[in-house]
Amino acid sequence: MTAEEKINEDLTSLSGYTIRDIEASDIENIAAMHKENFSDCWTADMIKGSFYSDGFYGGLIETYDNREQKTGTCIVENAPQFEDNTKKIACTVMFSSVLGEAELLSVVTERSFRRKGLGELLLKRYFDKLKADGEKAIFLEVRESNKAAISLYDKLGFVKIFERKKYYGEETAVIMRKEL
């Protein structure tokens, strides 16, 4: 089974969830997610700038009202209920790619969906896309205090290669790399 088939199989078990590429109509909602989850967040204009650039890769997992579902397995237990059948973005990833190397620009998971495996699933899907398109490595930077993210990146095969002292004001940025 290919990685893509495995991911699609994983998604089949996600009752009420869809994985897809980011579209222009998602930008405002993604910016709102950033504002809710980060102190120094990406704005809609920043996201638009990346979205319309060559080498942009971005994806999301969205959920729908699942109150009516009676069957199926879902890795997101106790998912929030919605008043109507509106979509809600649970997780997003964004990458920039140039000359065979990619940078993970952003990954954000809504608070109520964290620690459920969605971020890992979405990252793996886009690692496969990047590799299929000829990318050789992925870089990222993360706040030294973001232990949950660093733990996930370690699990996904990233290695620490550098630190930028006081990159985030008084906080150090950890630079990591993963070979594809």
Contacts in CASP RR format, 6 or more apart in sequence:
PFRMAT RR
TARGET T0000
AUTHOR 0000-0000-0000
METHOD contacts of the structure
MODEL  1
MTAEEKINEDLTSLSGYTIRDIEASDIENIAAMHKENFSDCWTADMIKGS
FYSDGFYGGLIETYDNREQKTGTCIVENAPQFEDNTKKIACTVMFSSVLG
EAELLSVVTERSFRRKGLGELLLKRYFDKLKADGEKAIFLEVRESNKAAI
SLYDKLGFVKIFERKKYYGEETAVIMRKEL
1 9 0 8 1.000
3 124 0 8 1.000
3 128 0 8 1.000
4 125 0 8 1.000
4 128 0 8 1.000
7 19 0 8 1.000
7 121 0 8 1.000
7 124 0 8 1.000
7 125 0 8 1.000
7 128 0 8 1.000
10 121 0 8 1.000
11 17 0 8 1.000
11 18 0 8 1.000
11 19 0 8 1.000
11 121 0 8 1.000
13 72 0 8 1.000
13 73 0 8 1.000
13 74 0 8 1.000
13 75 0 8 1.000
14 61 0 8 1.000
14 74 0 8 1.000
14 75 0 8 1.000
14 76 0 8 1.000
15 66 0 8 1.000
15 69 0 8 1.000
15 71 0 8 1.000
15 72 0 8 1.000
15 73 0 8 1.000
15 74 0 8 1.000
16 63 0 8 1.000
16 64 0 8 1.000
16 66 0 8 1.000
16 69 0 8 1.000
16 74 0 8 1.000
17 61 0 8 1.000
17 62 0 8 1.000
17 63 0 8 1.000
17 64 0 8 1.000
17 74 0 8 1.000
17 76 0 8 1.000
17 90 0 8 1.000
18 61 0 8 1.000
18 62 0 8 1.000
18 63 0 8 1.000
18 64 0 8 1.000
19 59 0 8 1.000
19 60 0 8 1.000
19 61 0 8 1.000
19 121 0 8 1.000
19 122 0 8 1.000
19 125 0 8 1.000
20 59 0 8 1.000
20 60 0 8 1.000
20 62 0 8 1.000
21 58 0 8 1.000
21 59 0 8 1.000
21 60 0 8 1.000
22 30 0 8 1.000
22 51 0 8 1.000
22 58 0 8 1.000
22 59 0 8 1.000
22 60 0 8 1.000
22 92 0 8 1.000
22 94 0 8 1.000
24 48 0 8 1.000
24 51 0 8 1.000
26 60 0 8 1.000
26 89 0 8 1.000
26 92 0 8 1.000
27 44 0 8 1.000
27 47 0 8 1.000
27 48 0 8 1.000
27 51 0 8 1.000
28 44 0 8 1.000
29 89 0 8 1.000
30 42 0 8 1.000
30 44 0 8 1.000
30 47 0 8 1.000
30 60 0 8 1.000
30 89 0 8 1.000
30 92 0 8 1.000
30 108 0 8 1.000
31 41 0 8 1.000
31 42 0 8 1.000
31 43 0 8 1.000
31 44 0 8 1.000
31 47 0 8 1.000
33 89 0 8 1.000
33 92 0 8 1.000
33 108 0 8 1.000
33 110 0 8 1.000
34 41 0 8 1.000
34 42 0 8 1.000
34 43 0 8 1.000
34 47 0 8 1.000
34 106 0 8 1.000
34 108 0 8 1.000
35 41 0 8 1.000
36 110 0 8 1.000
36 111 0 8 1.000
37 108 0 8 1.000
37 110 0 8 1.000
37 111 0 8 1.000
38 108 0 8 1.000
40 168 0 8 1.000
42 105 0 8 1.000
42 106 0 8 1.000
47 94 0 8 1.000
50 56 0 8 1.000
50 94 0 8 1.000
50 96 0 8 1.000
50 105 0 8 1.000
53 96 0 8 1.000
55 96 0 8 1.000
55 97 0 8 1.000
55 98 0 8 1.000
56 94 0 8 1.000
56 95 0 8 1.000
56 96 0 8 1.000
56 97 0 8 1.000
57 93 0 8 1.000
57 94 0 8 1.000
57 95 0 8 1.000
57 96 0 8 1.000
57 97 0 8 1.000
57 102 0 8 1.000
57 126 0 8 1.000
57 129 0 8 1.000
57 130 0 8 1.000
58 92 0 8 1.000
58 93 0 8 1.000
58 94 0 8 1.000
58 95 0 8 1.000
58 126 0 8 1.000
59 92 0 8 1.000
59 93 0 8 1.000
59 94 0 8 1.000
59 122 0 8 1.000
59 125 0 8 1.000
59 126 0 8 1.000
60 89 0 8 1.000
60 90 0 8 1.000
60 91 0 8 1.000
60 92 0 8 1.000
60 93 0 8 1.000
60 122 0 8 1.000
61 89 0 8 1.000
61 90 0 8 1.000
61 91 0 8 1.000
61 92 0 8 1.000
61 118 0 8 1.000
61 119 0 8 1.000
61 121 0 8 1.000
61 122 0 8 1.000
62 87 0 8 1.000
62 88 0 8 1.000
62 89 0 8 1.000
62 90 0 8 1.000
63 76 0 8 1.000
63 79 0 8 1.000
63 87 0 8 1.000
63 88 0 8 1.000
63 90 0 8 1.000
63 113 0 8 1.000
64 82 0 8 1.000
64 85 0 8 1.000
64 86 0 8 1.000
64 87 0 8 1.000
64 88 0 8 1.000
65 81 0 8 1.000
65 82 0 8 1.000
65 83 0 8 1.000
65 84 0 8 1.000
65 85 0 8 1.000
65 86 0 8 1.000
66 74 0 8 1.000
66 79 0 8 1.000
66 81 0 8 1.000
67 81 0 8 1.000
67 82 0 8 1.000
75 116 0 8 1.000
75 117 0 8 1.000
75 118 0 8 1.000
76 90 0 8 1.000
76 113 0 8 1.000
76 116 0 8 1.000
76 118 0 8 1.000
77 116 0 8 1.000
79 112 0 8 1.000
79 113 0 8 1.000
80 88 0 8 1.000
80 112 0 8 1.000
82 88 0 8 1.000
88 110 0 8 1.000
89 110 0 8 1.000
90 109 0 8 1.000
90 110 0 8 1.000
90 113 0 8 1.000
90 118 0 8 1.000
91 107 0 8 1.000
91 108 0 8 1.000
91 109 0 8 1.000
91 110 0 8 1.000
91 113 0 8 1.000
91 118 0 8 1.000
91 119 0 8 1.000
91 122 0 8 1.000
92 106 0 8 1.000
92 107 0 8 1.000
92 108 0 8 1.000
92 122 0 8 1.000
93 104 0 8 1.000
93 106 0 8 1.000
93 107 0 8 1.000
93 119 0 8 1.000
93 122 0 8 1.000
93 123 0 8 1.000
93 126 0 8 1.000
94 104 0 8 1.000
94 105 0 8 1.000
94 106 0 8 1.000
94 107 0 8 1.000
95 102 0 8 1.000
95 103 0 8 1.000
95 104 0 8 1.000
95 105 0 8 1.000
95 126 0 8 1.000
95 130 0 8 1.000
95 138 0 8 1.000
96 102 0 8 1.000
96 103 0 8 1.000
96 105 0 8 1.000
97 103 0 8 1.000
97 130 0 8 1.000
97 133 0 8 1.000
97 135 0 8 1.000
100 134 0 8 1.000
100 135 0 8 1.000
100 136 0 8 1.000
100 137 0 8 1.000
101 135 0 8 1.000
101 136 0 8 1.000
101 137 0 8 1.000
101 138 0 8 1.000
101 139 0 8 1.000
102 130 0 8 1.000
102 135 0 8 1.000
102 137 0 8 1.000
102 138 0 8 1.000
102 139 0 8 1.000
103 138 0 8 1.000
103 139 0 8 1.000
103 140 0 8 1.000
104 123 0 8 1.000
104 138 0 8 1.000
104 139 0 8 1.000
104 140 0 8 1.000
107 119 0 8 1.000
107 122 0 8 1.000
107 123 0 8 1.000
107 149 0 8 1.000
109 118 0 8 1.000
109 119 0 8 1.000
114 148 0 8 1.000
119 152 0 8 1.000
120 152 0 8 1.000
120 155 0 8 1.000
120 156 0 8 1.000
123 152 0 8 1.000
123 156 0 8 1.000
124 156 0 8 1.000
127 138 0 8 1.000
127 156 0 8 1.000
127 178 0 8 1.000
127 180 0 8 1.000
130 138 0 8 1.000
130 180 0 8 1.000
131 180 0 8 1.000
134 180 0 8 1.000
135 180 0 8 1.000
136 179 0 8 1.000
136 180 0 8 1.000
137 177 0 8 1.000
137 178 0 8 1.000
137 179 0 8 1.000
137 180 0 8 1.000
138 158 0 8 1.000
138 177 0 8 1.000
138 178 0 8 1.000
138 180 0 8 1.000
139 175 0 8 1.000
139 176 0 8 1.000
139 177 0 8 1.000
140 153 0 8 1.000
140 158 0 8 1.000
140 175 0 8 1.000
140 176 0 8 1.000
140 177 0 8 1.000
141 164 0 8 1.000
141 167 0 8 1.000
141 173 0 8 1.000
141 174 0 8 1.000
141 175 0 8 1.000
141 176 0 8 1.000
142 149 0 8 1.000
142 150 0 8 1.000
142 153 0 8 1.000
142 173 0 8 1.000
142 174 0 8 1.000
142 176 0 8 1.000
143 149 0 8 1.000
143 168 0 8 1.000
143 171 0 8 1.000
143 172 0 8 1.000
143 173 0 8 1.000
143 174 0 8 1.000
144 150 0 8 1.000
144 163 0 8 1.000
144 171 0 8 1.000
144 172 0 8 1.000
144 173 0 8 1.000
144 174 0 8 1.000
145 171 0 8 1.000
150 174 0 8 1.000
150 176 0 8 1.000
153 176 0 8 1.000
153 178 0 8 1.000
156 178 0 8 1.000
157 178 0 8 1.000
158 176 0 8 1.000
158 177 0 8 1.000
158 178 0 8 1.000
159 176 0 8 1.000
159 177 0 8 1.000
159 178 0 8 1.000
160 174 0 8 1.000
160 175 0 8 1.000
160 176 0 8 1.000
161 175 0 8 1.000
161 176 0 8 1.000
161 177 0 8 1.000
162 174 0 8 1.000
162 175 0 8 1.000
163 172 0 8 1.000
163 173 0 8 1.000
163 174 0 8 1.000
163 175 0 8 1.000
164 172 0 8 1.000
164 173 0 8 1.000
164 175 0 8 1.000
165 172 0 8 1.000
166 172 0 8 1.000
167 173 0 8 1.000
END
